[in-house]
Amino acid sequence: MLGLMQQWPLLNHKIIDSAARQHGAREIVSRSVEGPIVRTTYGEARTRALKVAQRLARDGFKRGERIGTLAWNSARHLEAWYGIMGMGGVYHTLNPRLFPEQIAWIMNHAEDRALFVDLTFMPLVEKIAPLVKSLEKVIVLTDAAHMPESKLPNVVAYEDWIAEADGDFAWLAMDENEACGMCYTSGTTGDPKGVVYSHRSNVLHAMIACMPDAMGISSRDVILPVVPMFHANAWGLAQSAPMIGAKLVMPGGKMDGASIYELLDTEKVTFSAAVPTVWLMLLQHLEQNGLSLPHLNKVVIGGSACPRAITEKFEKNYGVQVIHAWGMTEMSPLGTLATIKPEYADLEGDALFDIKQTQGYAPFGVEMKVTDDENNERPWDGKTFGRLKVRGPAVASSYYGGAGAEQFDAEGWFDTGDVAHINPNGYMQITDRAKDVIKSGGEWISTIDLENLAVGHPDVAEAAVIGVAHPKWDERPLLVIVRKPGKEPTREAILGFMEGKIAKWWMPDDVVFVAEIPHTATGKIQKTTLRDQFRGYRLPTA
Ligand code: ADP
């Protein structure tokens, strides 16, 4: 027997429809690339998204075709997304921090036919566009007055282009399983891999994100997504904020402490989300200028492990609740969030921060497990670590074009490439990337644990741990350190600081000091490059 309920496909344009109808006057505030703060509303954004859809359709772009965006968080970028999705297109976010050749590779692989671009990135596009065979049109997210000179054919100013449409357009009727968005993983090893979101997965993901024990956001919030739309969908906020009708504050290209503080203060932001480095810059700015955060209630921190010092400062000094979260592009991206279950409601002080330090637990809609290399499930005991595998309605089922098939198994589990343990209450803690974990005599050593410990030394600015070949143990840890300016800690001082805080066999076999540690386009330590750099390194224990 089938249920007798309506088929109401989960389509992204229904989100902007609802925002316009229920919260039409709610503002979207953007720091524009041109300079000034500009204000629009969900009502206006919907009308302009309809114009984008109408204009794209009139230009001959079709259902299922990929349309790139190379832009900061702004109302225009948001309108472009909804316009692309509403005419059946697939928005494809591009990370401007990648090398031009990588961006061109990704655009060619996705066969992007058009590109929405911010003024900031026009010099980049001049380089890339001639390399992308499929690219027919470049729409610059600005008005005629700010249009730059360009040698490229078919470049238009966004405002002129949509002014030629009246918005009298009906969103395309579609199946909820049709593609609506695309994002490539950064590909620190091998070629980047394309993740293809469906309307259904984006809508479900946005609903999951809003839940009280996930991000817990409402129409009364003022939301500042610092995390870029090109970095794993701004963690879903471009869908979940309009879904619940929260005011949005878009930071454009300025993410330094002073600029973020200005928006937090003048727009009375209550909720924000960003990677740890952004918060470090903000906290420094607050401390240097003796500022406070009277409006901000909650921040979500993820993308890489959040240092405990950040969590403690926010909560103790500024009264801001921190939610540490883990996820990845392949998961739309939310995987787990460290909100507090009743089991931990009575915890205080360090014991509470210990829990907040974990990556948290999976909300409804995300299943997870940890396994050994033979796919045997490992216990949730808070210490046995293994490969972290996930499944759910907003988790990728394969990559575009079938790349990376070995990461997906027959039961629908996706191997995240992360190594983690899960405690009896479901709280997960990342201990490493599978390709970074050090296998010493058959046992695993967590490089992240060693790094976290080493950066706790007052003279250490940054630390990375890699495995180096060892004749007896296969691999042993080498600790790579960037010292704080003006500080000269010795090898012995650092090892002495770590001693007793970890198992003896986890202790690094050596310490080297470098001027700089290489980073990826999303700010993570580039361990492949480091491993190449120290490939022939002879450990004193070898
Ligand atoms: P990119 O490399 O482009 O940033 P993702 O955002 O998809 O791509 O990166 C996902 C990876 O980032 C995860 O698999 C995990 O290794 C790491 N990561 C994300 N959040 C956290 C976190 N809170 N703690 C530790 N690692 C994290």
Boltz pocket constraint, residues with backbone or C-beta under 6 A from the ligand:
constraints:
  - pocket:
      binder: B
      contacts: [[A, 184], [A, 185], [A, 186], [A, 231], [A, 232], [A, 301], [A, 302], [A, 303], [A, 304], [A, 305], [A, 306], [A, 324], [A, 325], [A, 326], [A, 327], [A, 328], [A, 329], [A, 330], [A, 333], [A, 359], [A, 416], [A, 417], [A, 418], [A, 430], [A, 432], [A, 433], [A, 522], [A, 524]]
      max_distance: 6.0
